[in-house]
Amino acid sequence: MMNLLSMDTSTKRLSLAVSRDEDVIKFRNMELKRPLSSSIMPGIKKILSDARMPLEKVDGFAIGLGPGSFTSLRVGLSTVKGLAFALRKPVVGIPSLDILAMNVPENHAQICALCDAKRHLAYACVFDKREGILRKKTGYLLASVQDVLKKIKGDVLFVGDGIEMFRSDILQVKDIRPKFADPEYAFPSARALAFLALMRFREGKCDHIDRLIPLYLYPDHCQIKSTEGCPA
């Protein structure tokens, strides 16, 4: 039996889940009204209390790696690293585009996880999902939506907050037969993250804390300091 605390901080909402093996005991999406740095630990304490699971009973941690908000990703990852180090528990990092694709309950031959990356760009990755297993069909992309759509033909399900921004561009492409996931799946869910992380833990594929870093797709100068046009 494995107790997991999973969280994704890549977007404007904090997603948290407490699970025991395949069962999600408590799950919560929090629209942040305060800085994440002042919200994340109270959120963790609250969901653990609601799940009646003391922090010391957590067997492992899972964190969404982005891409997404640079500042929020750093806060989330540093929090998980601190907890894992203090408790001497393992941690797994999962790209947030994978989490988005796993949000969708059905199997699809093509799922395009599509997120707004600002500056008229998109974060994207195309997956094949069968029997709950994801297989990447592209790399993790930071590109114009037109360049993303060039990699897709036929039936495809789009999921993510990029749908609203790029819907008209998608509908103009003749070679694509699009479907759009329900808006409830638009942000990475810690519920889906818990499932992906459990598979990794069972395979013994934990991440070393010192080598666990966010998935940044913007150039290096956006990762060093906040500059005009770079994601916050």
N, C-alpha and C positions, 0 to 999 in steps of 0.2 A: 504494500500500500504506500502511495506517495502523495504527500500533501504539497501543493504548489501554490505560490503567490505569483501571479502574472500581471504585467502592466505594460501599457503602451502610452507613450507621452509624445508621439510624433506629430500630433495635430492640436487643435484648439481645445480638445477635450481630453481628460484623463480617464483611461479605461482600466479597470481593476477587476481581477477575478481571483477567488479562492477555490481551489478544486482538490478533490481527492480521487486519484486515478482518473477515470473518464467522467466522473460526476462533478459538475460545477456547483459548489455549495452556495456561493454568493457571487453576484456579478453587479457591477455598477459603472455607468458612464457619467462622468462629472463635467458639466460645462463650467469652465474655469472663470470665476469672477475675481480671483486674486492671482498674483503670480504663482506659477507652479511650485516654485521653491518654498512657498509658505503653505501650500495646499497638499503636497504629496504625502508627507508623513501623517497629518491628521486623516487623510483619506485612507491610507494603509491601516492605521490603527482602528478606524471605524469599521472597515470591511472585515478585518480579522475579528473584531469584537462581535459583529453581527453573525459571523460564521462560527463563533465560539471556538476559535483556534488561536491559542497563544502563539506569539511570534516564534518562540523556541520550538514549536511543533511543526513549523514549516520545514519541509525536507529539501526544497529547492526553489529557485527563483527563475522567472522568465521575463525578458524585456524585449520590447519592439525596438529595432535598431534604426528605423527610418527607411528611406529618406523622409525629411520633414523639417520642422522648426529646429534650427540649430541649437538655440538656447534650451528649449524644452527637452531635446534629446540628451544634451549634456546633463541636465538636472536629473532626468530619469535614470540614466546610466550610472551616474555617480551615486545615486541613492541605492540602487540595486547592488552595486559593487560594495558599498559600505556595509549593507546588511549581510551580504554573502560572506564578506571577509570577517565581520564580527562574529557571525554564527558558525563560520567554517562550513558553509553549505554550498553546493554546486549551483551554477548559473548557466542559462542558455540564452543566447541572443538570436532573434528571428527577424529578418527583414520585414518591415511593415507592409510592403507590397504583397508578400506571401500571406500575411494575416488577412489582408483585404480579400484576396482570392479565396481563402478558407472561410471567410464570412458567409459566402454563398452556400446554401445547404445542398444544392443539386450538383451533379456531375456535369461537366461541359468539356467539349473538345478544345474550346478556346475561351478563356476568360482573360480579359484585359483589365488589369488593375490600373486605374488612371487617376492621378492626383494633380491638383493645381500646384505648380512649382513657382508661381509668380513670374513676372516678366514675360508673359505669353508663352511660357514653357510648361511642359508636363513631366511628371515622374510617371514611369509606366513599366510594366512587365507583362508579357503574355504567358499564360499557363495552360496546361492541359490538366484537368482534374478528373480522376477516375477512382472510384471506391475510396474516396476521402484522401487520396494521395495526389500531391501536386508535382507536376513536372514542368520546369521552365522551358519555354519555347523561344525566348529571347533573353538577352541580358537585362540588367536593370538600366533603364534608360532615363536620361535627362535630355529632352529634345522638343522641338515643336510638335504639336499634335499631328501636323501633316506628315512629318517624318515617322512618327509612331504608327500612323494608319497605313503607311506604305508596307509595313511588316505583317499586315493582316489581310486575309481574304476569306470570304464565305461567312458562315454563321459565327457570331462572337457575342459574348455577354460582357458588357462593360460594367465595372463596379468602382466606386470611389467618388470623392467630391469633385473630380474633374468632369463628371458627366454634365453637370449643370452648365459649366463654362464652355465645354467643347461639343455639346450635343449637335449644334447646327453644322459644325465641321464634319462630324461623323456621318450625319445623314446625307451629306453631299457626295460621299464616296460610293461609286456605283458597284464596286466589287465586294462591298461589305454588306452583310445582312445582320444589322445590329439588334440586340436586345439590351435593355437597361435594367440593372438590379434595383430593387426597392431602395428608396433613400435610407431606410434603417440600416443598410449595410455599407453606407458611404464612408464610414470611418473605421480604422482598425479596431477590432474588438478583442479585449483580453480573454473572452470566452474562446474565440478561435485560436488565439495565441496559446492558451493552456493546452489545447489538443495537439498543436504542432510541437510544443515543448515536451509534452509527455512522450511523444514518439522519439524525440532526440534523447531524452534521458534514458529511455528503455534500451536504446541502441548504444548507450555509453558515450554519447557524443556531446559532452559538456564543453563549455568554453573556459579557457584560462582567463581569470579576471584581468590580468595585466595586458592581455592581447585583445580584449573585447572592446571594440570601438564602434561608434555609430556609422551607419552607411551614409556617407556624404557623397553626393554626385555633383555638387557645384565645385568650381575651381578652388584651389587651395586658399586664395586670398579671402574667400568667403568664410573659411573655417578659422581664420586667425582673429579677425575682428569684424564687427558689424560695419559694413560699408553700404553705400547707397545701392539699392537694387538687389542686395543679397537677402536671403530669408532670415528672419529674426530667430 
